[in-house]
Amino acid sequence: MKTTIAAIDFGTSKIVTLVAENSGRARCDIVGTGIAAYDGYLPEGWNNPGELDDQIMACITDVEKQLRHRKIHNLNVGVPAVFTKVYAVQAKVALKGTEPRVTSQDVSEIFRIAENNLGPTMGVTIHTSPAWFRVDGGMKTMEPVGMRGRELTALISFVVADQSFLDEVNDRLTRLGFVVDGFYSTAAGEALLFLPGADRDKTCALIDVGYLSTDLLVVEGDAIIFMETIDLGGANMAVDLAYGLDIPLSEAEEKIKRQFVFGTDTADRVYELPGADGQKPRSFTRDEVAAIIQPRVDELAQEILDRLEKANNPLGKWSNIYLTGGGLSFNRGGREYLAAKLKRPLRDTPKRTTTFNSHSYSSTLGLMDLIIDTVEQTHQPQSKGGVIGEFFRSLLGG
């Protein structure tokens, strides 16, 4: 019997609906993808709420055509990082018995204690995961069951979603005739799929530069331990170019921003704008463009450094940082330029599929992977990841 899972991801410039199918035994395929451009959101909410219903339907209709007009009725919703907060909470539990060892009940108990330590929040917890466990203050581990000791300590992460976002999206989708099966943290899915486990074990970071904003995640174990959204993205660079060069925003975005190459080896490059609507053709030197776009990336780098410093810089000397998102990754030399400003290397996120290898799909793929893994663990709690989750990771090259 086939199971169909549909996920909808609200990015800062587009809505993506992804549909996957499994036949119950180690099989899971991405069978449809729908994309609709829209005006996105800021921390205050949607930039153009009036267009949202139409763009949601356009996105889903696009998928249904690929499914030979088979209708989608149920949706899993990704909650963007800007509408969530992360709380990393420590908890401990005394181990019982004459020669106590950690049991699964102890692990469950420490999650309960961590939740009590968290206290009331202004929202709904949509993701909970451990950063590490320790027995008697020893080495960090992700598999404490069976270890001997007197006390179990853990750092547990809670991703809490804004209640108003959940209510509005649920109301919209219900009004449009869909059933919301669940809400998931897009940031958590992206981090778990694209950050290698070995790097997460020693703490690492992911910088997702989107169109309107940048998400900064610090991850340890299976948990986001720090997350902030910076109100700078690829759109800021395009707007700066449009204003500074006195050209339309569409031309600044398509003809210059996306084509700009960071690095001195392109110093002689000229960016040409063909004449349109009676206007004369114009051209700009690489130096003219760099003088506008590079200061904005410098500002982004400083914001990242400031946020990490505010968090007492949870990254270690050997922690790796990865870059994704369509706001900067598409620009040749952009990753290296940002790395120089951060004064530490930046790695490219691994390609997880040949079909969806664009950085602009990172959040959607991570969301779907998290949903599939969660669904499988619900049906087969004895497995970690499960048949569907493991196959999906295999499908994506993980």
C-alpha positions in Angstrom: 0.0 0.0 0.0 1.4 3.3 -1.0 1.8 6.2 1.4 1.8 9.8 0.0 3.4 12.6 2.0 3.0 16.2 1.0 5.0 19.1 2.5 4.7 22.8 1.9 7.6 25.1 2.6 7.3 28.8 2.9 10.5 30.5 1.8 11.3 34.2 1.6 10.7 34.4 -2.1 8.8 31.2 -3.1 6.4 28.6 -1.8 7.5 25.0 -2.6 5.2 21.9 -2.3 7.0 18.5 -2.4 5.3 15.2 -2.7 6.9 11.8 -1.8 5.6 8.3 -2.1 6.5 5.0 -0.5 5.2 1.5 -1.1 5.9 0.3 2.4 9.2 -1.6 1.9 12.4 0.5 1.5 10.9 2.7 -1.3 10.4 6.4 -1.3 10.3 8.6 -4.4 9.9 12.4 -4.9 7.0 12.3 -7.4 6.0 16.0 -7.6 7.3 19.5 -7.0 5.3 22.7 -7.2 6.8 26.2 -7.0 5.1 29.6 -6.8 6.9 32.9 -6.4 5.5 35.3 -3.9 6.5 38.3 -1.8 7.6 36.3 1.3 7.6 37.5 4.8 9.5 39.5 7.4 9.5 38.9 11.2 6.4 41.1 11.4 4.4 38.8 9.0 3.6 38.3 5.4 4.6 41.1 3.0 1.5 40.6 0.9 -1.1 38.5 2.7 -3.7 39.1 0.0 -1.7 37.1 -2.5 -1.0 34.1 -0.2 -4.1 32.0 -0.9 -3.7 32.3 -4.7 0.0 31.4 -4.6 -0.6 28.4 -2.3 -3.2 27.1 -4.7 -0.9 27.8 -7.7 1.9 25.8 -6.0 -0.3 22.8 -5.2 -2.1 22.8 -8.5 1.4 22.6 -10.1 2.1 19.4 -8.2 -1.3 17.9 -8.9 -0.7 18.3 -12.6 2.5 16.2 -12.2 0.4 13.6 -10.3 -2.0 13.4 -13.2 -4.5 15.5 -11.4 -4.6 13.3 -8.3 -5.8 15.6 -5.6 -3.7 16.5 -2.5 -5.9 16.6 0.6 -3.4 16.5 3.5 -0.3 18.8 4.0 2.6 18.9 6.4 3.7 22.5 7.0 7.2 23.7 7.5 7.6 26.6 10.0 10.3 29.0 8.9 13.0 29.9 11.4 11.9 33.5 11.7 8.6 32.2 13.3 10.4 30.0 15.8 12.6 30.3 18.8 15.2 27.8 20.2 15.6 27.0 23.8 18.5 24.7 24.9 17.8 23.3 28.4 19.9 21.2 30.7 18.4 18.5 32.9 19.6 15.7 35.1 18.2 12.5 36.6 19.5 10.2 39.4 20.0 6.6 38.3 18.5 4.0 40.5 19.6 0.5 41.7 22.6 -1.0 43.3 24.6 -1.0 40.1 22.6 1.6 38.1 22.7 1.8 34.4 20.9 4.2 32.1 17.6 2.8 30.8 15.2 4.1 28.1 12.9 5.1 30.9 15.7 7.4 32.3 16.0 9.0 28.9 12.3 9.6 28.7 12.4 11.0 32.2 15.2 13.4 31.4 13.2 14.8 28.5 10.2 15.3 30.8 12.4 17.1 33.3 13.9 19.3 30.6 10.4 20.2 29.5 9.5 21.2 33.1 12.8 23.2 33.3 11.8 25.0 30.1 8.6 26.3 31.7 5.9 28.2 29.8 6.7 29.6 26.4 4.8 31.9 24.0 4.2 29.3 21.4 4.0 25.6 20.6 6.9 23.1 20.8 7.2 21.5 17.3 10.6 19.8 17.6 12.6 18.3 20.5 16.0 16.8 20.2 19.1 16.1 22.3 22.4 17.8 21.9 24.2 15.3 24.1 24.0 13.0 27.2 26.6 12.5 29.9 26.8 9.9 32.6 28.5 11.2 35.8 30.0 14.1 34.0 31.9 11.9 31.5 32.2 12.2 27.7 29.3 13.4 25.7 27.3 10.7 23.9 24.2 10.3 21.9 23.6 6.7 23.0 23.6 6.6 26.8 21.3 3.6 27.3 23.2 0.8 29.1 26.0 3.0 30.5 26.8 2.6 34.2 26.7 5.5 36.6 24.8 7.5 39.2 23.6 10.5 37.3 22.4 11.2 33.7 22.7 14.7 32.4 21.5 16.0 29.1 21.2 19.2 26.9 17.8 19.1 25.2 16.7 21.6 22.5 13.1 22.8 22.0 12.0 24.5 18.9 9.0 26.6 19.7 6.7 28.0 16.9 4.8 31.2 17.1 1.2 30.4 17.9 -0.2 33.1 15.5 1.7 31.7 12.6 0.4 28.2 13.2 -3.2 29.5 13.6 -3.1 31.6 10.5 -1.6 29.0 8.2 -3.9 26.3 9.6 -6.9 28.6 9.0 -5.8 29.4 5.5 -5.2 25.8 4.5 -8.4 24.6 6.1 -10.4 27.3 4.2 -8.7 26.2 1.0 -9.9 22.6 1.6 -6.7 21.0 3.1 -6.1 19.1 6.3 -2.9 20.0 8.2 -1.3 16.8 9.4 1.4 18.6 11.4 3.9 21.5 11.7 7.6 20.9 11.5 10.7 23.0 12.0 12.2 23.7 8.6 15.5 24.7 10.2 15.8 21.5 12.2 15.2 19.4 9.1 17.7 21.3 7.0 20.4 21.1 9.8 19.9 17.3 10.2 20.0 16.5 6.5 22.8 18.8 5.4 25.2 18.9 8.4 27.3 15.7 8.6 26.9 13.8 11.9 30.6 13.9 12.6 30.6 17.7 12.4 27.5 18.0 14.6 29.1 15.8 17.2 31.7 18.6 17.8 29.3 21.5 17.1 29.0 23.2 13.7 27.0 25.9 12.1 24.8 26.5 9.0 24.3 29.9 7.4 21.3 30.0 5.0 21.3 33.2 3.1 17.8 33.6 1.6 16.2 36.3 -0.4 14.9 38.5 2.4 16.8 37.1 5.4 19.6 34.9 6.7 19.2 32.1 9.2 22.1 31.3 11.4 22.0 27.9 13.1 24.5 26.4 15.6 24.0 22.6 15.9 25.3 20.0 18.3 24.4 16.4 18.2 20.8 16.2 16.8 19.9 19.6 18.2 19.9 23.3 17.3 21.4 24.9 20.3 21.3 28.5 18.9 19.4 30.1 16.1 18.8 33.6 14.9 17.4 35.3 11.8 19.2 38.3 10.4 17.1 40.7 8.3 19.6 40.7 5.4 19.5 38.6 2.2 20.0 38.6 -1.5 17.2 41.1 -2.0 19.1 43.7 0.0 22.0 43.4 -2.5 19.6 43.8 -5.4 17.8 46.8 -4.0 21.2 48.5 -3.2 22.2 47.9 -6.9 18.9 49.2 -8.2 19.3 52.4 -6.1 23.0 52.9 -6.6 23.0 52.3 -10.3 19.6 53.9 -10.9 18.2 50.9 -12.7 15.0 48.8 -12.4 15.1 46.2 -9.6 14.4 43.4 -12.0 17.5 44.2 -14.0 19.5 44.7 -10.9 18.5 41.2 -9.8 18.7 39.3 -13.0 21.4 41.0 -15.0 23.9 42.1 -12.3 23.3 40.7 -8.8 23.0 37.1 -10.0 25.8 37.4 -12.4 28.3 39.2 -10.1 31.5 37.3 -9.4 33.4 37.9 -6.2 37.2 37.9 -6.5 39.8 40.1 -8.1 40.3 37.8 -11.1 37.2 39.4 -12.7 38.4 43.0 -12.3 38.0 43.7 -16.0 34.5 42.4 -16.3 31.7 44.7 -17.6 28.0 44.2 -16.8 25.9 45.1 -19.8 22.2 46.2 -19.7 20.5 46.2 -23.1 18.3 49.1 -23.9 14.6 48.6 -23.4 11.4 50.7 -23.9 13.4 53.4 -25.7 16.2 53.5 -23.2 19.8 53.5 -24.2 22.0 50.5 -23.3 24.1 50.9 -20.2 27.2 49.2 -18.8 28.9 49.1 -15.5 32.4 48.1 -14.5 33.1 45.4 -12.0 34.4 48.0 -9.6 31.2 50.0 -9.7 29.1 47.0 -8.9 31.5 45.7 -6.2 31.5 49.1 -4.4 27.7 48.5 -3.9 27.3 44.8 -3.3 30.4 44.0 -1.2 29.6 46.4 1.7 26.2 44.6 2.1 28.0 41.2 2.4 30.4 42.9 4.8 27.4 44.0 6.9 26.0 40.4 6.9 29.4 39.0 8.0 29.5 41.5 10.9 25.9 40.6 11.9 26.8 36.9 12.0 29.9 37.6 14.1 27.9 39.8 16.5 25.2 37.2 16.9 27.7 34.5 17.7 29.5 36.8 20.2 26.2 37.5 21.9 25.7 33.7 22.3 29.2 33.4 23.9 30.3 31.9 20.6 29.3 28.2 21.0 31.5 27.2 18.1 34.9 25.7 18.8 38.2 26.2 17.0 37.6 23.1 14.9 33.9 23.6 14.3 32.9 23.7 10.6 30.5 26.2 9.1 28.4 25.5 6.1 26.8 27.9 3.6 23.5 27.4 1.7 20.6 29.3 0.4 20.1 31.1 -2.9 21.0 34.6 -1.6 24.7 34.2 -2.0 25.6 30.6 -2.9 24.8 31.2 -6.5 27.4 33.9 -6.8 30.8 32.5 -7.8 33.3 33.4 -5.1 30.6 34.5 -2.7 31.3 31.7 -0.2 35.0 32.5 -0.2 34.4 36.3 0.2 32.1 35.8 3.2 34.6 33.3 4.7 37.3 35.9 4.5 35.2 38.4 6.3 34.3 35.8 9.0 38.0 34.9 9.2 37.3 31.1 9.1 36.6 28.7 6.3 33.1 28.1 4.9 32.1 24.8 3.4 29.5 24.1 0.8 26.6 21.9 1.9 26.8 18.4 0.3 24.5 17.8 -2.7 21.8 15.4 -1.6 20.1 14.7 -4.9 20.9 15.1 -8.6 17.4 16.4 -9.2 17.2 19.0 -6.5 20.8 20.0 -6.1 20.1 23.8 -6.0 20.8 25.6 -2.7 17.4 27.1 -3.0 15.8 23.7 -2.3 17.8 23.0 0.9 15.1 23.9 3.3 12.4 22.0 1.4 14.5 18.8 1.2 15.4 19.0 4.9 11.7 19.5 5.8 10.6 16.4 3.8 13.4 14.3 5.3 12.4 15.3 8.8 8.7 14.6 8.1 9.4 11.1 6.6 11.8 10.3 9.5 9.1 11.4 12.1 6.4 9.5 10.4 8.4 6.3 10.2 9.5 6.6 13.9 5.8 7.0 14.8 5.0 3.7 13.1 8.2 1.9 14.1 9.4 3.4 17.3 12.0 0.7 17.8 14.0 1.9 14.9 16.1 5.0 14.6 15.3 6.7 11.3 13.4 3.7 10.1 13.0 2.1 6.7 11.6 5.2 5.0 14.0 7.6 6.6 17.0 5.5 5.8 15.9 5.0 2.2 15.3 8.8 1.8 18.8 9.5 3.0 20.1 6.9 0.6 18.1 8.5 -2.2 19.6 11.8 -1.4 23.1 10.5 -1.1 23.4 10.6 2.7 
